[in-house]
Amino acid sequence: MNPEPQRLPELPELWEITLGWQPTAHQQQQFQQIYEQILMGNQRLNLTRITDPLEFWEKHLWDSLQGVAPLLSQPSVQPGLRVIDIGTGAGFPGLPVAIARPDATITLLDSTQKKRGPFAAPSDHPATEKPSSPGGSIRTGRPIAAPSWGL
């Protein structure tokens, strides 16, 4: 029997003070689901060494969203936002951004399929539990050819 996973801290005041945004109860639940799935995926692959709930909140969730903070507090600034997360690994920062901005199109891209973590298919991760809306899909992929940058 697996022990009950620890709960992520919610910290609504800290979200608001630092990012000008707070997750809804549903978004908080989605963050918790990512955390639990990452912990389960860590049993098969080394997805992250960061498993303490507070450290996970800071290093994976908050860090993922702090770079897009202006787009969180004023989503109308960039309607139909399209983001690509290159080298997504276990899904950071792409998955938290997808949860925070369900109206956005987020592409998760990594060079190896095994790094997609516990999310075997796009529909497996919590960010896709929202109703489908124009521009709100999440896609994953991997490069099929080397870039021609002349390195």
C-alpha positions as CSV (number, residue, x, y, z in Angstrom):
1,M,0.0,0.0,0.0
2,N,1.4,3.4,-1.0
3,P,1.3,6.1,1.6
4,E,-0.9,9.1,0.9
5,P,1.1,11.8,-1.0
6,Q,1.9,15.0,0.9
7,R,-0.1,18.0,-0.1
8,L,1.4,21.0,-1.8
9,P,1.2,24.3,0.0
10,E,-1.5,26.6,-1.4
11,L,0.1,30.0,-0.4
12,P,-2.5,32.2,-2.0
13,E,-1.0,35.4,-0.5
14,L,2.4,34.6,-1.8
15,W,1.1,33.9,-5.3
16,E,-0.7,37.2,-5.2
17,I,2.2,39.3,-3.8
18,T,4.9,37.9,-6.1
19,L,3.0,37.1,-9.3
20,G,-0.2,39.3,-9.1
21,W,-2.2,36.1,-9.6
22,Q,-3.8,33.3,-7.6
23,P,-4.7,29.8,-8.8
24,T,-8.3,28.8,-8.5
25,A,-9.2,25.8,-6.4
26,H,-9.4,23.7,-9.6
27,Q,-5.9,24.9,-10.7
28,Q,-4.5,24.1,-7.3
29,Q,-6.0,20.6,-7.6
30,Q,-4.3,20.3,-11.0
31,F,-0.9,21.4,-9.5
32,Q,-1.4,18.7,-6.8
33,Q,-2.1,16.1,-9.6
34,I,1.1,17.0,-11.4
35,Y,3.0,16.7,-8.1
36,E,1.5,13.2,-7.4
37,Q,2.2,12.0,-10.9
38,I,5.8,13.3,-10.8
39,L,6.3,11.4,-7.6
40,M,4.9,8.2,-9.2
41,G,6.9,8.8,-12.3
42,N,10.1,9.2,-10.2
43,Q,9.7,5.5,-9.2
44,R,10.4,4.5,-12.8
45,L,12.6,7.4,-14.0
46,N,14.6,10.1,-12.4
47,L,12.4,13.0,-13.3
48,T,13.4,15.4,-10.5
49,R,15.2,15.3,-7.2
50,I,12.8,17.9,-5.9
51,T,10.1,16.0,-4.1
52,D,9.5,18.0,-0.9
53,P,6.1,19.8,-1.3
54,L,7.3,23.3,-0.4
55,E,10.5,22.9,-2.5
56,F,8.4,21.5,-5.4
57,W,6.0,24.4,-5.1
58,E,8.9,26.9,-5.3
59,K,11.2,25.3,-7.8
60,H,8.7,23.8,-10.2
61,L,5.5,25.7,-9.9
62,W,6.4,29.2,-8.8
63,D,9.6,29.3,-10.9
64,S,7.7,28.1,-13.9
65,L,5.2,30.9,-13.6
66,Q,7.3,33.8,-12.5
67,G,8.7,34.3,-16.0
68,V,5.2,34.8,-17.4
69,A,3.7,36.8,-14.5
70,P,2.5,39.7,-16.6
71,L,0.5,37.2,-18.7
72,L,-1.1,35.7,-15.6
73,S,-2.5,38.9,-14.0
74,Q,-3.8,40.3,-17.3
75,P,-4.6,37.4,-19.7
76,S,-6.3,39.9,-22.0
77,V,-2.9,41.4,-22.8
78,Q,-2.1,38.3,-24.9
79,P,-5.2,36.5,-25.9
80,G,-4.6,33.3,-27.8
81,L,-1.1,33.0,-26.3
82,R,1.1,30.3,-28.0
83,V,4.1,29.0,-26.1
84,I,6.6,26.3,-26.8
85,D,8.5,24.7,-23.9
86,I,11.7,23.4,-25.6
87,G,13.4,20.7,-23.5
88,T,10.4,20.3,-21.3
89,G,11.7,17.2,-19.5
90,A,9.0,16.4,-16.9
91,G,6.9,19.2,-18.1
92,F,8.3,22.4,-16.5
93,P,7.6,25.1,-17.1
94,G,5.0,24.1,-19.8
95,L,2.5,22.3,-17.6
96,P,2.2,25.0,-14.9
97,V,1.8,27.6,-17.6
98,A,-0.9,25.5,-19.3
99,I,-2.8,25.2,-16.0
100,A,-2.5,28.9,-15.2
101,R,-3.4,30.0,-18.8
102,P,-6.0,27.4,-20.0
103,D,-6.8,29.7,-23.0
104,A,-3.2,29.3,-24.3
105,T,-1.7,26.8,-26.7
106,I,1.3,25.2,-25.0
107,T,3.6,22.9,-27.0
108,L,5.8,20.6,-24.9
109,L,8.9,19.6,-26.8
110,D,11.7,17.3,-25.7
111,S,14.4,15.3,-27.6
112,T,13.6,12.0,-26.0
113,Q,10.2,10.5,-25.4
114,K,11.2,8.9,-22.1
115,K,11.6,12.4,-20.6
116,R,7.9,13.1,-21.0
117,G,7.7,11.8,-17.5
118,P,4.5,10.2,-16.2
119,F,2.5,11.7,-19.0
120,A,2.4,9.0,-21.7
121,A,0.0,10.9,-23.8
122,P,-1.1,14.6,-23.8
123,S,-4.5,13.6,-22.3
124,D,-2.7,12.1,-19.3
125,H,-1.7,15.3,-17.6
126,P,-4.0,17.4,-15.5
127,A,-3.9,20.5,-17.7
128,T,-6.0,18.7,-20.3
129,E,-8.9,18.1,-17.9
130,K,-10.4,21.3,-18.9
131,P,-13.0,21.6,-21.6
132,S,-11.6,22.0,-25.1
133,S,-11.5,25.5,-26.4
134,P,-10.0,27.2,-29.4
135,G,-6.3,27.6,-28.8
136,G,-6.4,25.7,-25.5
137,S,-4.9,22.4,-26.6
138,I,-1.6,20.9,-25.3
139,R,0.6,19.2,-27.7
140,T,3.7,17.2,-27.2
141,G,6.3,16.3,-29.7
142,R,10.0,15.6,-30.4
143,P,12.3,16.8,-33.1
144,I,12.6,14.5,-36.1
145,A,15.7,16.1,-37.6
146,A,18.8,18.0,-36.4
147,P,18.5,21.8,-36.7
148,S,20.4,23.3,-39.7
149,W,22.0,26.2,-37.8
150,G,25.5,25.4,-39.1
151,L,27.1,24.7,-35.7
